[in-house]
């Protein structure tokens, strides 16, 4: 991956963006899009749209959501300890002992999610998962009054874990789900910027996907696309304790994941597979027998219906602060989506 692209990926994943509080990461997205799009818009929900060739046909929506899972300050007790709720799907198994940042109007406040030391736990306590509502954050405040000078009820919270390289082409970070989607659509805008594009391209960094694809729902209505592609992450199954008979086989380093199923327009899905085969872009297939829990679902059902597809980057340990992906898979996703954008034109029928 080029140095500039890796820096963009780093900037995106390190900008805090729990659902409903995506402004920091959307500033990064908007700055990048302004280099390559003909027009950039931000709507009332915070969706950022980089538009290329707005009068072209068909109208094509590319969606990558930028929000991440996180927490919210709910209560501060008399001793200054902070109790919190989740934003999106957080696994209570993994939270104790983690560093977090509380994002306040005055700037970030560092804290840790506390738990009794193992020496203090009874045998039955060691076997239980502590509910999130019973966990707390310690920011070092001496009492409630001091804590309230630092944080406020409703402040968003994220894990404090940064992007790091592992062996080979693997990288680890919090928030790859789904800031890599926002990264991919920005990279696509860059790669098509000096090439002839026939479609009207609306590269959209959507908000609030982790709490119900709310941003994609309203953005799709405003854009009114004929074709839509959501860019996501998919659960890798190449680590211990995964039942591949149930989950399928998705491997890091083996390419972009393409989907088949009810949420995918069959002709659009076949077109993506054909482009990947013709250009030698590595891909993997996944079957989804119902609606996907992604922006692709709400895009497909917009207005009178949209020809929709989903492509994903394989990801280990989703919804944890140590998500792992392969830069090779990320590059394959960018290549395939860029090739598709340049190939699509008016007159292609996606009616099954």
C-alpha distance (Angstrom), angle and dihedral (degrees) to the residues before:
residue distance angle dihedral
X1 . . .
X2 3.79 . .
X3 3.79 117.6 .
X4 3.83 93.7 -115.1
X5 3.80 92.2 50.3
X6 3.80 92.7 48.6
X7 3.80 89.4 50.7
X8 3.81 90.3 52.2
X9 3.80 90.5 50.8
X10 3.81 89.8 49.4
X11 3.80 93.0 48.5
X12 3.80 91.6 49.5
X13 3.80 98.4 49.6
X14 3.79 93.5 43.7
X15 3.81 94.2 51.7
X16 3.84 108.6 91.2
X17 3.82 114.3 -117.6
X18 3.81 116.3 160.7
X19 3.82 110.8 169.9
X20 3.79 110.1 -73.6
X21 3.82 92.8 19.9
X22 3.80 102.8 66.9
X23 3.80 99.5 130.2
X24 3.86 97.3 107.6
X25 3.81 94.3 54.8
X26 3.81 92.6 39.7
X27 3.81 89.2 57.5
X28 3.81 87.6 58.8
X29 3.81 90.8 47.4
X30 3.79 94.1 48.1
X31 3.81 93.1 48.9
X32 3.81 90.2 52.5
X33 3.81 94.9 44.7
X34 3.80 92.6 50.7
X35 3.81 88.8 65.6
X36 3.80 94.3 60.7
X37 3.82 112.7 15.8
X38 3.80 126.2 87.1
X39 3.80 89.5 -134.5
X40 3.79 136.2 4.7
X41 3.80 123.7 -155.8
X42 3.79 134.8 -178.1
X43 3.80 117.8 -159.7
X44 3.79 130.8 -151.3
X45 3.82 92.7 -88.6
X46 3.80 93.3 50.8
X47 3.82 99.5 -103.7
X48 3.82 109.4 150.1
X49 3.81 117.5 -147.3
X50 3.79 123.9 -165.9
X51 3.80 106.4 -163.1
X52 3.80 124.3 -157.3
X53 3.82 122.6 -174.9
X54 3.84 94.4 -7.1
X55 3.82 94.4 -169.9
X56 3.80 94.2 52.6
X57 3.78 128.0 109.1
X58 2.96 137.1 -88.9
X59 3.79 104.7 28.0
X60 3.80 105.6 -122.7
X61 3.81 124.0 -165.5
X62 3.80 119.4 -161.2
X63 3.81 111.6 -169.7
X64 3.79 129.5 -168.3
X65 3.78 116.3 164.3
X66 3.79 116.8 -135.2
X67 3.81 101.7 -164.7
X68 3.78 123.6 105.4
X69 3.78 134.3 -161.4
X70 3.78 117.2 -91.5
X71 3.78 145.7 134.2
X72 3.80 141.3 -94.7
X73 3.80 132.3 -138.2
X74 3.82 108.0 -109.5
X75 3.81 106.6 163.7
X76 3.81 140.9 3.7
X77 3.79 116.6 -153.1
X78 3.81 127.5 -145.9
X79 3.80 92.2 -93.1
X80 3.82 93.1 53.6
X81 3.80 98.0 -104.6
X82 3.80 114.7 143.1
X83 3.79 124.4 -134.7
X84 3.78 119.3 -160.1
X85 3.80 148.1 -175.0
X86 3.80 128.9 -139.1
X87 3.79 127.9 -100.6
X88 3.80 104.9 -151.2
X89 3.78 126.2 -17.3
X90 3.80 110.2 -26.8
X91 3.81 122.5 172.2
X92 3.81 109.1 -130.5
X93 3.83 89.3 -154.6
X94 3.80 92.6 72.3
X95 3.79 105.1 39.9
X96 3.84 105.2 79.6
X97 3.78 112.0 94.8
X98 3.80 95.4 18.0
X99 3.79 125.8 130.9
X100 3.79 115.5 -124.4
X101 3.77 139.0 -177.9
X102 3.79 122.5 -136.4
X103 3.79 109.0 -150.2
X104 3.79 109.8 -142.0
X105 3.79 134.9 170.5
X106 3.81 87.8 -102.9
X107 3.80 94.1 50.1
X108 3.81 138.4 -85.7
X109 3.80 121.2 -31.5
X110 3.81 118.1 -157.1
X111 3.79 119.5 -134.4
X112 3.79 142.6 157.5
X113 3.80 130.4 -133.1
X114 3.78 103.0 -120.8
X115 3.80 133.4 -148.0
X116 3.78 135.5 171.9
X117 3.80 112.2 -87.4
X118 3.78 114.9 -100.4
X119 3.82 88.6 -110.7
X120 3.82 88.9 65.8
X121 3.78 97.8 46.4
X122 3.76 121.6 101.5
X123 3.79 115.9 -132.1
X124 3.81 93.1 -104.5
X125 3.82 90.9 48.8
X126 3.80 91.4 57.2
X127 3.81 89.9 60.4
X128 3.79 96.0 51.4
X129 3.79 130.6 86.6
X130 3.79 108.9 -130.3
X131 3.80 110.4 -130.0
X132 3.79 114.7 -118.2
X133 3.80 90.4 -117.9
X134 3.82 88.3 61.4
X135 3.81 95.3 49.8
X136 3.78 123.1 87.3
X137 3.80 142.0 -160.2
X138 3.80 121.4 -127.1
X139 3.82 114.5 -154.1
X140 3.80 94.2 169.5
X141 3.80 95.5 -103.1
X142 3.80 115.9 152.6
X143 3.81 94.4 -142.1
X144 3.80 145.7 -13.9
X145 3.79 93.9 -81.0
X146 3.80 92.7 56.0
X147 3.81 92.5 44.1
X148 3.82 91.7 51.6
X149 3.80 89.3 56.0
X150 3.81 87.9 59.4
X151 3.82 105.7 36.4
X152 3.80 138.7 21.0
X153 3.79 136.0 -148.3
X154 3.81 108.0 -88.7
X155 3.82 96.4 28.8
X156 3.83 110.9 143.5
X157 3.79 121.5 -120.8
X158 3.81 132.7 -157.7
X159 3.77 135.7 -176.4
X160 3.80 111.1 -96.1
X161 3.80 103.2 -129.5
X162 3.80 125.0 129.6
X163 3.80 134.6 -149.7
X164 3.79 113.4 -86.9
X165 3.80 134.8 172.1
X166 3.79 120.5 -115.7
X167 3.80 127.1 -172.8
X168 3.81 118.4 -43.2
X169 3.80 115.0 -19.2
X170 3.80 96.1 -19.7
X171 3.80 123.9 115.6
X172 3.80 131.6 -176.7
X173 3.79 130.9 -150.6
X174 3.76 144.8 130.2
X175 3.80 116.2 -99.3
X176 3.81 101.7 32.0
X177 3.81 81.8 129.7
X178 2.93 95.0 104.4
X179 3.76 116.1 -23.3
X180 3.80 85.1 93.3
X181 3.82 85.9 67.6
X182 3.80 90.3 56.4
X183 3.81 88.3 45.1
X184 3.81 92.9 52.6
X185 3.79 95.7 51.3
X186 3.83 90.7 47.8
X187 3.80 90.1 50.7
X188 3.80 90.8 48.7
X189 3.81 90.7 53.5
X190 3.80 88.6 52.5
X191 3.81 94.5 49.1
X192 3.80 95.5 48.3
X193 3.81 95.3 40.7
X194 3.83 95.2 99.1
X195 3.81 97.4 34.0
X196 3.83 131.9 86.0
X197 3.81 109.9 -94.2
X198 3.80 121.1 -170.1
X199 3.79 99.1 -175.1
X200 3.78 126.4 72.2
X201 3.80 100.5 -113.3
X202 3.80 120.6 -153.0
X203 3.81 106.5 -175.2
X204 3.79 102.0 -167.2
X205 3.78 128.1 -168.3
X206 3.79 98.7 -158.4
X207 3.79 129.1 -155.5
X208 3.81 135.9 -143.1
X209 3.80 97.8 22.5
X210 3.79 91.9 138.6
X211 3.81 90.3 62.8
X212 3.81 98.5 43.9
X213 3.85 113.0 -48.0
X214 3.78 89.0 -85.0
X215 3.81 96.3 155.3
X216 3.80 94.7 48.9
X217 3.80 90.2 49.2
X218 3.80 94.4 59.9
X219 3.82 95.7 33.8
X220 3.80 91.7 54.4
X221 3.79 90.4 51.0
X222 3.82 90.9 52.1
X223 3.82 95.3 44.7
X224 3.82 95.0 42.0
X225 3.83 94.0 -158.4
X226 3.79 126.6 -167.8
X227 3.82 90.1 -153.9
X228 3.79 129.2 30.2
X229 3.80 134.0 -176.6
X230 3.78 123.4 -172.2
X231 3.80 118.5 -155.9
X232 3.79 113.8 -150.1
X233 3.79 145.6 146.3
X234 3.79 122.4 -98.7
X235 3.79 131.0 -152.2
X236 3.80 110.5 -93.7
X237 3.80 112.3 -142.0
X238 3.81 98.8 -165.8
X239 3.79 97.8 104.0
X240 3.83 131.8 79.8
X241 3.80 124.2 -70.8
X242 3.81 98.4 26.7
X243 3.80 121.0 130.6
X244 3.80 103.1 -139.6
X245 3.80 91.0 -174.9
X246 3.79 86.7 67.3
X247 3.80 103.1 28.4
X248 3.82 101.5 33.4
X249 3.79 126.5 -130.2
X250 3.81 116.6 -67.7
X251 3.81 116.5 163.1
X252 3.79 133.2 -166.5
X253 3.80 112.4 -117.8
X254 3.81 95.7 22.6
X255 3.77 98.5 98.0
X256 3.79 144.3 -99.0
X257 3.80 117.4 -26.0
X258 3.82 116.2 -121.1
X259 3.77 121.2 -169.5
X260 3.77 138.7 -140.0
X261 3.80 123.7 -164.8
X262 3.78 145.9 75.3
X263 3.81 95.1 -43.9
X264 3.80 92.1 55.3
X265 3.79 124.6 77.0
X266 3.83 101.8 -127.0
X267 3.81 96.5 -139.3
X268 3.80 92.6 46.7
X269 3.79 90.2 47.4
X270 3.81 91.2 51.1
X271 3.81 90.4 48.6
X272 3.80 91.7 55.9
X273 3.81 91.9 48.4
X274 3.80 91.2 49.2
X275 3.82 92.8 50.6
X276 3.81 90.8 49.0
X277 3.80 91.3 50.5
X278 3.81 94.8 46.3
X279 3.81 93.0 48.8
X280 3.79 97.4 40.2
X281 3.79 93.4 -118.0
X282 3.82 110.2 158.5
X283 3.80 114.2 -119.7
X284 3.79 141.0 167.9
X285 3.79 129.2 -150.4
X286 3.78 126.4 -129.1
X287 3.78 127.1 -176.4
X288 3.82 120.0 -141.8
X289 3.78 113.3 -176.9
X290 3.81 97.0 -166.9
X291 3.78 139.4 24.9
X292 3.80 112.7 -44.5
X293 3.82 118.5 -122.9
X294 3.81 90.0 -121.8
X295 3.79 142.2 92.7
X296 3.81 86.9 -89.1
X297 3.78 89.1 75.3
X298 3.81 97.6 57.9
X299 3.81 92.5 39.6
X300 3.80 91.2 54.0
X301 3.82 91.4 52.1
X302 3.81 96.1 45.7
X303 3.81 115.5 128.9
X304 3.83 108.3 -42.8
X305 3.79 93.1 -9.9
X306 3.81 137.2 -74.7
X307 3.81 130.1 -131.3
X308 3.78 97.6 -115.1
X309 3.79 138.8 -175.9
X310 3.78 136.3 177.1
X311 3.79 128.7 -144.1
X312 3.78 123.8 -178.0
X313 3.79 144.1 -171.6
X314 3.85 112.7 -129.5
X315 3.80 110.9 -111.4
X316 3.80 133.0 -171.7
X317 3.81 122.0 -147.8
X318 3.81 97.1 11.7
X319 3.82 117.1 -160.1
X320 3.78 93.1 22.1
X321 3.82 129.5 103.8
X322 3.83 89.4 -110.7
X323 3.80 104.2 59.4
X324 3.82 112.1 162.4
X325 3.80 129.5 -156.3
X326 3.80 139.5 162.4
X327 3.79 120.3 -110.8
X328 3.83 86.8 -146.2
X329 3.81 90.2 62.2
X330 3.78 90.6 46.7
X331 3.80 90.6 53.1
X332 3.82 91.6 48.1
X333 3.80 89.5 53.7
X334 3.81 92.6 51.0
X335 3.82 91.8 47.3
X336 3.79 94.4 50.0
X337 3.79 96.1 46.0
X338 3.82 91.7 46.1
X339 3.81 91.0 51.1
X340 3.78 91.2 48.6
X341 3.81 93.1 50.6
X342 3.79 90.8 52.4
X343 3.81 93.0 46.9
X344 3.79 102.3 46.1
X345 3.79 115.2 95.4
X346 3.76 142.5 162.9
X347 3.79 116.2 -71.3
X348 3.80 99.3 37.3
X349 3.78 106.9 129.8
X350 3.78 119.0 -141.4
X351 3.79 94.9 -179.7
X352 3.83 106.8 125.6
